[in-house]
Amino acid sequence: MILSQTFVTWATNLCAGLRRGEHQSFAVLGNIAVDMTAYAKNQNQSFPFVTLPDFGLRVGALARIAGLMKVATFPLVQESEREAYEAYTVANQGWKAESCAGERGIATEELGPLPPISPVILNMTRQPSVDEGPYFPFWQLYPCNPLPTQNTDLYHLPHYFGPMSHALYNHEPAMPPSIGYWDNPNSTDWRLKYFRNMDTVDYQDDPLVAAFYPGKFVWC
């Protein structure tokens, strides 16, 4: 009986701690979304054609406070906007080098060659997406990573379709199931490669949990 009560107390405290962490994470993501919206309004820009300058500096401080491993923005791109968005991506190729250099406190010339941001929206096999819109591609992210993962559309991936749709249509934050890689430590999955190649995080193959904040999508 004592053991049972101890377990219940431990489980209750654990759940309460997780809820506090969840609320803090969503609050931080909300602040980032507000910052991006305010910047777009000030610059007379509209999504998905918004690129936040000094992304790593602005987002990094908030991400560290909340203990977020990664933050990325997923602009809603309608099928009618796809061609213009892909042209916008090409015009902003310099963002990746500027972001990576800014986070490391070095000049862009010191970075060496970086894989370019894909000029077209990709599917999860890194081929040009043939799915119908809308799309949620990404390349603005913190921390910057040299791997060529950018401009991949997550919306049509079954793991994320449900929670992204919930955030999009219900205007509420949503979380997909966690992802674990320990069953396949030699996985070639680009997500695992991504997390293992981040300079700023010691990723130990723990389960990964994402959270989608409605509006200008933000992923942690």
LOGUDREN-921022 format. One line per 3 residues: number of its first residue (from 1); their letters; for each residue x, y, z of C-alpha. Coordinates in steps of 0.001 Angstrom, whole numbers. Each point is the difference from the previous one (the first is absolute). Layout:
NUM) A) X,Y,Z ~ ... $
% end
This chain:
1) MIL) 0,0,0 ~ 2849,2371,886 ~ 1759,-862,-3267 $
4) SQT) -3199,651,-1932 ~ -484,3396,1640 ~ 3628,898,-669 $
7) FVT) -409,-866,-3665 ~ -3185,2052,-288 ~ 1725,2985,1609 $
10) WAT) 3006,-365,-2308 ~ -2203,-334,-3081 ~ -2103,2999,1027 $
13) NLC) 3084,2165,503 ~ 1456,-1170,-3308 ~ -3174,856,-1911 $
16) AGL) -202,3388,1701 ~ 3596,732,-982 ~ -650,-1015,-3592 $
19) RRG) -3049,2263,-149 ~ 2019,2932,1333 ~ 2684,-645,-2593 $
22) EHQ) -2605,-274,-2741 ~ -1627,3299,998 ~ 3397,1708,106 $
25) SFA) 925,-1335,-3434 ~ -3258,1159,-1553 ~ 408,3415,1638 $
28) VLG) 3467,367,-1519 ~ -1240,-1123,-3414 ~ -2828,2498,269 $
31) NIA) 2500,2795,672 ~ 2024,-1004,-3052 ~ -3128,-40,-2159 $
34) VDM) -975,3468,1247 ~ 3516,1285,-719 ~ -151,-1304,-3566 $
37) TAY) -3466,1425,-574 ~ 1046,3402,1338 ~ 3080,0,-2238 $
40) AKN) -2079,-910,-3065 ~ -2469,2791,735 ~ 2784,2530,546 $
43) QNQ) 1632,-979,-3305 ~ -3332,-115,-1847 ~ 589,-3680,-785 $
46) SFP) -2439,-2888,-1 ~ 479,-3703,603 ~ 1376,-2187,-1424 $
49) FVT) 2395,2661,-1317 ~ 1531,975,3336 ~ 3611,-550,1019 $
52) LPD) 863,1019,3543 ~ 3512,1517,172 ~ 2356,-1107,2781 $
55) FGL) -2219,-3040,446 ~ 2525,-1888,2112 ~ 553,2929,2355 $
58) RVG) -3699,778,391 ~ -1190,-3568,347 ~ 3049,-1570,1623 $
61) ALA) -291,1872,3287 ~ -3666,-932,415 ~ 634,-3602,-1045 $
64) RIA) 2738,-418,2592 ~ -2223,1416,2744 ~ -2706,-2543,-803 $
67) GLM) 2434,-2857,-600 ~ -1085,-462,-3608 ~ 2284,-2109,-2162 $
70) KVA) -1031,1591,-3275 ~ -2336,2687,-1288 ~ -1064,255,-3633 $
73) TFP) -2647,2015,-1789 ~ -2395,-1666,-2412 ~ -1723,2562,-2227 $
76) LVQ) -3342,-997,-1441 ~ 522,-145,-3779 ~ -3114,-430,-2110 $
79) ESE) 343,-1770,-3331 ~ -659,3289,-1807 ~ 2966,1536,1886 $
82) REA) 2455,-2803,-585 ~ 1783,1448,-3030 ~ 401,3400,1650 $
85) YEA) 1159,-1589,3265 ~ 2634,-2085,-1777 ~ 1257,3136,-1759 $
88) YTV) 86,1716,3412 ~ 2114,-2881,1324 ~ 2519,453,-2801 $
91) ANQ) 188,3734,708 ~ 784,-711,3677 ~ 2741,-2596,-439 $
94) GWK) 2358,2171,2050 ~ -2137,-403,3126 ~ 1482,-3386,911 $
97) AES) 3625,1176,-4 ~ -880,3192,1865 ~ -1920,-1950,2634 $
100) CAG) 2671,-2662,519 ~ 2750,2610,193 ~ -1987,2173,2388 $
103) ERG) -611,-2879,2406 ~ 3699,-869,5 ~ 1179,3604,245 $
106) IAT) 2151,-216,-3127 ~ 42,1544,-3459 ~ -1891,-1800,-2743 $
109) EEL) 3292,-481,-1877 ~ 1251,-2219,2838 ~ -2830,-2502,-332 $
112) GPL) 1173,-1726,-3112 ~ -2448,-1383,-2579 ~ -3531,-780,1175 $
115) PPI) -2647,-2058,-1807 ~ -2476,2422,-1568 ~ -3594,305,1091 $
118) SPV) -2043,-2022,-2461 ~ -1491,2348,-2621 ~ -3140,-2163,-126 $
121) ILN) -2262,-1491,2676 ~ 1065,-3579,706 ~ -1801,-3072,1285 $
124) MTR) 1452,-2290,2663 ~ 2044,-1931,-2585 ~ 1673,3299,-943 $
127) QPS) -1655,81,-3408 ~ -2081,2933,-1293 ~ -3415,-303,1615 $
130) VDE) -2824,-1053,-2308 ~ -2628,217,2751 ~ -2814,2503,-215 $
133) GPY) 236,2989,2319 ~ -5,1327,2566 ~ 3619,-536,975 $
136) FPF) 1994,692,3156 ~ 3638,123,-1143 ~ 2751,1355,2210 $
139) WQL) 3457,1490,-123 ~ -31,2650,2724 ~ 1149,-1942,3013 $
142) YPC) 2101,148,3157 ~ 2602,-1264,497 ~ 1334,177,-3530 $
145) NPL) 1179,-3341,-1351 ~ 2213,-669,-3034 ~ -2024,-3018,-1118 $
148) PTQ) -2187,577,-3098 ~ -3368,-538,1691 ~ -1629,3293,-887 $
151) NTD) -3170,666,-1988 ~ -1414,-3415,833 ~ -3785,-87,302 $
154) LYH) -1073,-1749,3209 ~ -3728,457,-486 ~ -387,-3084,-2182 $
157) LPH) 1944,-2231,2377 ~ -2524,-2208,1868 ~ 1738,599,3339 $
160) YFG) -636,3746,-209 ~ -3089,332,-2178 ~ -2481,-375,2864 $
163) PMS) 1525,2436,2511 ~ 867,2547,-2691 ~ -3571,-133,-1290 $
166) HAL) -1297,439,3547 ~ 2129,3099,524 ~ -936,1359,-3429 $
169) YNH) -3760,-455,147 ~ -705,161,3753 ~ 2522,2763,769 $
172) EPA) 1290,-1943,2994 ~ 3507,-1271,841 ~ 469,-3689,-755 $
175) MPP) 2580,-2690,684 ~ 648,-3139,-2088 ~ 1164,-3271,1599 $
178) SIG) 3620,-78,1118 ~ 2663,-1555,-2222 ~ 2609,-2472,1285 $
181) YWD) 3046,-1254,-1914 ~ 1546,-2452,2453 ~ -1408,-3041,-1835 $
184) NPN) 2064,884,-3060 ~ 3198,1809,1022 ~ 1354,-232,-3559 $
187) STD) -3058,1655,-1492 ~ 530,2063,-3130 ~ -3038,2112,832 $
190) WRL) 900,3645,-717 ~ -1593,1093,3267 ~ 2379,-2164,2028 $
193) KYF) 2953,1266,-2024 ~ -1216,3528,589 ~ -120,-273,3773 $
196) RNM) 3338,-1798,202 ~ 1682,2780,-1978 ~ -1163,2972,2051 $
199) DTV) 2856,1956,1547 ~ -2016,1364,2894 ~ -1800,-3089,1319 $
202) DYQ) 1371,-3243,1441 ~ -2635,-2301,-1451 ~ 19,-3414,1675 $
205) DDP) -2715,-1742,-2029 ~ -2701,852,2512 ~ -3583,168,-1292 $
208) LVA) -730,3155,-1966 ~ -3194,1952,475 ~ -1214,2730,-2344 $
211) AFY) -2548,2734,610 ~ -1823,2014,-2645 ~ -1180,3490,822 $
214) PGK) -2781,1394,-2222 ~ 504,2963,-2289 ~ 3488,253,-1342 $
217) FVW) 881,-3565,865 ~ 2754,-487,2526 ~ 1438,-3400,793 $
220) C) 2033,-853,3065 $
% end
